[in-house]
Amino acid sequence: MNILLLDGHPDAGRLTTHLLDVYASALPTSAEVTRIAVRDLAFSPVLRRGYKQRTDWEPDLHRLAELLDACDHLVVAFPMWWGAEPAELKGLIDRLFLPKFTFAYHVGDPWWDKLMVGRSADLIVTMDTPPFVLKWYHGNPVIRRWKGQVLGFCGFAPVRTLSLGPVGEETAPRALHKWEAKIARLARSIRQKAPQRKELRLAAFLKREA
C-alpha cells in the first residue's frame, strides 16, 4: 500500500508532527510511506486566476501531485486555527486539487466526477476547542468541510476523522496516550472503499493542460 502523510503545521516539532510519527510507526512494514511537511514546500499558496487560467505548478507542487496521484491512502494532520486549517495548507489545496485532476465538473448539469476514487483518507485535527464543543455548539465545520467538500468531494473513501483537544501551547495534553492509541488503531485498520477503481490521473491532466 502506498501511503502519503501530509503535515499541515507551519512549525516543526509540534504535536502534529508527533502524531504523524505515531501513525507512521504503527503502519505495517510492507507499506510504502512518503511524508511531506507543507512548511518545507516552496510554492505560492495563492490561486491568482482561479480556475480561469491554470498557474503552473512549482517543482515541489508537481512532485506532491505525483505522490497524491500514486497514493492509495492519504493522511492529513493539522491544527485548527480560527475554525480552519493554517493558511498555507488551505493554499496548497487551492493550488493542488484542480479540476480535471482531482475532480471534474459535468457540462450541462450540476454534478461532477470524483477522480480520486479508489483512495482512502484519514484526517487528524488538533484544537484548543474541546471536540464536543466544536461538534455540538459550532456544528463541526472544519471536519464536515474536509470530509464532505474536500476529500470526499474528490472521491476519497472512506474519510475517517479524528478531532483531538483541547491542546494548550504550554502543557502536554493529559489524554495524549489515549490519542496515540487511537491513531495507532487508525494506521492498523486502513481500508479503501473501492481500490479496484483507482486510476492514475496526473499524466492525462498535464497533457490536457499543455
One Martini backbone bead per residue (centre of mass of N, CA, C, O) as a GRO file, in nm:
protein
  210
    1MET     BB    1   0.096   0.036   0.022
    2ASN     BB    2   0.035   0.379  -0.055
    3ILE     BB    3   0.153   0.642   0.164
    4LEU     BB    4   0.042   0.977   0.254
    5LEU     BB    5   0.195   1.227   0.454
    6LEU     BB    6   0.047   1.539   0.586
    7ASP     BB    7   0.194   1.828   0.719
    8GLY     BB    8   0.013   2.133   0.835
    9HIS     BB    9   0.233   2.260   1.004
   10PRO     BB   10   0.435   2.552   1.019
   11ASP     BB   11   0.579   2.391   1.251
   12ALA     BB   12   0.823   2.227   1.399
   13GLY     BB   13   0.784   1.997   1.660
   14ARG     BB   14   0.492   1.929   1.696
   15LEU     BB   15   0.213   1.753   1.756
   16THR     BB   16   0.159   1.673   1.465
   17THR     BB   17   0.429   1.530   1.424
   18HIS     BB   18   0.393   1.318   1.645
   19LEU     BB   19   0.133   1.185   1.535
   20LEU     BB   20   0.273   1.092   1.270
   21ASP     BB   21   0.476   0.913   1.404
   22VAL     BB   22   0.271   0.716   1.519
   23TYR     BB   23   0.142   0.635   1.256
   24ALA     BB   24   0.397   0.529   1.110
   25SER     BB   25   0.479   0.311   1.332
   26ALA     BB   26   0.190   0.143   1.283
   27LEU     BB   27   0.261   0.051   1.022
   28PRO     BB   28   0.321  -0.162   0.799
   29THR     BB   29   0.616  -0.274   0.654
   30SER     BB   30   0.482  -0.285   0.354
   31ALA     BB   31   0.465   0.006   0.345
   32GLU     BB   32   0.461   0.298   0.142
   33VAL     BB   33   0.622   0.590   0.272
   34THR     BB   34   0.527   0.939   0.256
   35ARG     BB   35   0.663   1.254   0.377
   36ILE     BB   36   0.502   1.579   0.416
   37ALA     BB   37   0.576   1.927   0.460
   38VAL     BB   38   0.443   2.223   0.390
   39ARG     BB   39   0.680   2.407   0.505
   40ASP     BB   40   0.895   2.274   0.283
   41LEU     BB   41   0.752   2.417   0.056
   42ALA     BB   42   0.782   2.577  -0.269
   43PHE     BB   43   0.508   2.808  -0.279
   44SER     BB   44   0.215   2.945  -0.385
   45PRO     BB   45  -0.105   2.989  -0.213
   46VAL     BB   46  -0.214   3.147  -0.471
   47LEU     BB   47  -0.510   3.155  -0.674
   48ARG     BB   48  -0.518   3.403  -0.896
   49ARG     BB   49  -0.719   3.274  -1.147
   50GLY     BB   50  -0.828   3.037  -1.063
   51TYR     BB   51  -0.988   2.842  -1.326
   52LYS     BB   52  -0.927   3.011  -1.585
   53GLN     BB   53  -0.603   2.992  -1.518
   54ARG     BB   54  -0.333   2.806  -1.498
   55THR     BB   55  -0.090   2.764  -1.261
   56ASP     BB   56   0.203   2.667  -1.249
   57TRP     BB   57   0.387   2.438  -1.104
   58GLU     BB   58   0.594   2.385  -0.882
   59PRO     BB   59   0.812   2.139  -0.816
   60ASP     BB   60   0.681   2.060  -0.540
   61LEU     BB   61   0.390   2.029  -0.654
   62HIS     BB   62   0.448   1.821  -0.866
   63ARG     BB   63   0.546   1.604  -0.671
   64LEU     BB   64   0.285   1.594  -0.501
   65ALA     BB   65   0.101   1.508  -0.732
   66GLU     BB   66   0.238   1.234  -0.774
   67LEU     BB   67   0.179   1.127  -0.487
   68LEU     BB   68  -0.128   1.154  -0.492
   69ASP     BB   69  -0.180   0.976  -0.739
   70ALA     BB   70  -0.030   0.711  -0.613
   71CYS     BB   71  -0.196   0.686  -0.378
   72ASP     BB   72  -0.408   0.500  -0.143
   73HIS     BB   73  -0.332   0.686   0.114
   74LEU     BB   74  -0.437   0.968   0.313
   75VAL     BB   75  -0.270   1.197   0.546
   76VAL     BB   76  -0.407   1.464   0.748
   77ALA     BB   77  -0.238   1.716   0.951
   78PHE     BB   78  -0.373   1.968   1.186
   79PRO     BB   79  -0.437   2.277   1.310
   80MET     BB   80  -0.686   2.464   1.453
   81TRP     BB   81  -0.753   2.794   1.317
   82TRP     BB   82  -1.019   2.973   1.324
   83GLY     BB   83  -1.184   2.704   1.215
   84ALA     BB   84  -0.914   2.614   1.056
   85GLU     BB   85  -0.666   2.587   0.858
   86PRO     BB   86  -0.383   2.672   0.767
   87ALA     BB   87  -0.306   2.876   0.508
   88GLU     BB   88  -0.101   2.697   0.352
   89LEU     BB   89  -0.289   2.452   0.325
   90LYS     BB   90  -0.516   2.592   0.174
   91GLY     BB   91  -0.335   2.674  -0.067
   92LEU     BB   92  -0.264   2.388  -0.152
   93ILE     BB   93  -0.548   2.301  -0.230
   94ASP     BB   94  -0.599   2.519  -0.441
   95ARG     BB   95  -0.345   2.430  -0.627
   96LEU     BB   96  -0.391   2.101  -0.641
   97PHE     BB   97  -0.717   2.071  -0.648
   98LEU     BB   98  -0.797   2.023  -0.963
   99PRO     BB   99  -0.949   2.030  -1.240
  100LYS     BB  100  -0.900   1.706  -1.392
  101PHE     BB  101  -0.759   1.570  -1.136
  102THR     BB  102  -0.969   1.541  -0.870
  103PHE     BB  103  -1.193   1.668  -1.059
  104ALA     BB  104  -1.516   1.687  -1.262
  105TYR     BB  105  -1.716   1.872  -1.426
  106HIS     BB  106  -2.007   1.900  -1.571
  107VAL     BB  107  -2.192   1.943  -1.867
  108GLY     BB  108  -2.525   2.059  -1.795
  109ASP     BB  109  -2.466   1.997  -1.484
  110PRO     BB  110  -2.410   1.982  -1.118
  111TRP     BB  111  -2.207   1.762  -1.151
  112TRP     BB  112  -1.945   1.511  -1.070
  113ASP     BB  113  -1.621   1.378  -1.074
  114LYS     BB  114  -1.434   1.138  -0.882
  115LEU     BB  115  -1.084   1.104  -0.928
  116MET     BB  116  -1.000   0.970  -0.626
  117VAL     BB  117  -1.098   0.708  -0.652
  118GLY     BB  118  -0.967   0.434  -0.445
  119ARG     BB  119  -0.913   0.623  -0.209
  120SER     BB  120  -0.805   0.707   0.113
  121ALA     BB  121  -0.867   0.875   0.446
  122ASP     BB  122  -0.707   1.077   0.702
  123LEU     BB  123  -0.809   1.301   0.974
  124ILE     BB  124  -0.606   1.526   1.179
  125VAL     BB  125  -0.726   1.736   1.453
  126THR     BB  126  -0.619   2.004   1.631
  127MET     BB  127  -0.737   2.174   1.947
  128ASP     BB  128  -0.856   2.399   2.182
  129THR     BB  129  -1.119   2.289   2.137
  130PRO     BB  130  -1.350   2.100   2.236
  131PRO     BB  131  -1.495   1.867   2.040
  132PHE     BB  132  -1.790   1.893   2.154
  133VAL     BB  133  -1.810   2.196   2.091
  134LEU     BB  134  -1.764   2.186   1.790
  135LYS     BB  135  -2.008   2.001   1.733
  136TRP     BB  136  -2.262   2.128   1.914
  137TYR     BB  137  -2.205   2.448   1.869
  138HIS     BB  138  -2.064   2.467   1.559
  139GLY     BB  139  -2.095   2.190   1.366
  140ASN     BB  140  -1.818   2.087   1.254
  141PRO     BB  141  -1.688   2.244   1.002
  142VAL     BB  142  -1.400   2.137   0.937
  143ILE     BB  143  -1.479   1.839   0.916
  144ARG     BB  144  -1.708   1.860   0.707
  145ARG     BB  145  -1.544   1.992   0.482
  146TRP     BB  146  -1.318   1.782   0.445
  147LYS     BB  147  -1.505   1.536   0.406
  148GLY     BB  148  -1.720   1.667   0.183
  149GLN     BB  149  -1.549   1.925   0.020
  150VAL     BB  150  -1.274   1.766  -0.035
  151LEU     BB  151  -1.220   1.457  -0.013
  152GLY     BB  152  -1.503   1.348  -0.088
  153PHE     BB  153  -1.540   1.517  -0.348
  154CYS     BB  154  -1.282   1.350  -0.485
  155GLY     BB  155  -1.326   1.024  -0.359
  156PHE     BB  156  -1.252   0.970  -0.086
  157ALA     BB  157  -1.272   0.624   0.055
  158PRO     BB  158  -1.275   0.656   0.338
  159VAL     BB  159  -1.330   0.929   0.578
  160ARG     BB  160  -1.142   0.971   0.854
  161THR     BB  161  -1.184   1.118   1.186
  162LEU     BB  162  -0.978   1.327   1.423
  163SER     BB  163  -1.047   1.490   1.726
  164LEU     BB  164  -0.810   1.697   1.919
  165GLY     BB  165  -0.891   1.788   2.261
  166PRO     BB  166  -0.739   2.005   2.428
  167VAL     BB  167  -0.476   2.239   2.321
  168GLY     BB  168  -0.190   2.364   2.449
  169GLU     BB  169   0.107   2.551   2.446
  170GLU     BB  170   0.255   2.445   2.736
  171THR     BB  171   0.096   2.168   2.761
  172ALA     BB  172   0.041   1.851   2.779
  173PRO     BB  173  -0.183   1.636   2.710
  174ARG     BB  174  -0.357   1.418   2.913
  175ALA     BB  175  -0.463   1.230   2.648
  176LEU     BB  176  -0.223   1.134   2.467
  177HIS     BB  177  -0.225   0.820   2.494
  178LYS     BB  178  -0.508   0.792   2.367
  179TRP     BB  179  -0.443   0.920   2.097
  180GLU     BB  180  -0.221   0.725   2.013
  181ALA     BB  181  -0.405   0.476   2.006
  182LYS     BB  182  -0.601   0.577   1.789
  183ILE     BB  183  -0.389   0.618   1.566
  184ALA     BB  184  -0.286   0.328   1.555
  185ARG     BB  185  -0.559   0.208   1.470
  186LEU     BB  186  -0.579   0.349   1.204
  187ALA     BB  187  -0.311   0.237   1.077
  188ARG     BB  188  -0.421  -0.078   1.114
  189SER     BB  189  -0.724  -0.001   0.941
  190ILE     BB  190  -0.690   0.019   0.638
  191ARG     BB  191  -0.953   0.101   0.389
  192GLN     BB  192  -1.079   0.075   0.084
  193LYS     BB  193  -1.368   0.095  -0.094
  194ALA     BB  194  -1.236   0.102  -0.422
  195PRO     BB  195  -0.943   0.003  -0.541
  196GLN     BB  196  -1.021  -0.087  -0.842
  197ARG     BB  197  -1.086   0.236  -0.924
  198LYS     BB  198  -0.811   0.326  -0.950
  199GLU     BB  199  -0.662   0.616  -1.111
  200LEU     BB  200  -0.441   0.771  -1.306
  201ARG     BB  201  -0.438   1.144  -1.366
  202LEU     BB  202  -0.188   1.328  -1.434
  203ALA     BB  203  -0.105   1.286  -1.729
  204ALA     BB  204  -0.373   1.381  -1.857
  205PHE     BB  205  -0.376   1.659  -1.730
  206LEU     BB  206  -0.106   1.767  -1.849
  207LYS     BB  207  -0.179   1.723  -2.145
  208ARG     BB  208  -0.430   1.910  -2.147
  209GLU     BB  209  -0.261   2.171  -2.035
  210ALA     BB  210  -0.032   2.203  -2.269
   0.00000   0.00000   0.00000
